[in-house]
């Protein structure tokens, strides 16, 4: 159903790409469900469709699908990949999907898509290109930097730009990891291996602290 009502918070909606991932359907099918009033949606002034998250949950319940986790974290590492080049995007998404590591990768082709859905995805790691049409990686990172919700998110930038060209365009936020294209997949694999090891230690330490506090 197409409505004119805008939700109060970004967590109340998502874009068609993420809706398709959540329901295991194609983007075209999501659009059809909206037209058939099985999903609630509206369009921004720029013409971009946003899907109601409550209507997605209701669709899942109605069709006995797995529901969206209520917890902001599960055991898998949440990765948001933003890359306009289809070959690179599918290569990296394929790596994550085939990997034995606990990684859940959502891939998008534009910075605008990412801005629409990132509050719903709540990624642990953002991987983004810089030189993209429309909302590029620089604008994406500048926008996210203004939101404290993403302060703990790790950001990995993939770009064919030289460090000098990156600085000329305003540079990158402090703490951003930069990797030059073409992508070194051995380095990419090592990045995730090290990140997951650090995350395991952090979570294990938190669990031990909770246990100790409960026994005190």
Protein Blocks (a to p, Z undefined) as FASTA:
>chain_A
ZZfbdcfbfklpccfklmmmmnopafklmmmmmmnopaccdddfkopacddfklmmmmmm
mnopacddfbfbdfbdcdddddfblklmmmmmmmmmmpmbdcdddddfbfklmmmmmmmn
opabdcddfbdghjafklmmmmmmmpmklmmpccddddfbdfklmmmnnpaaehiacddd
dddfklmmmmmmmmmmmmmmmmmmmmmmmmmmmmZZ
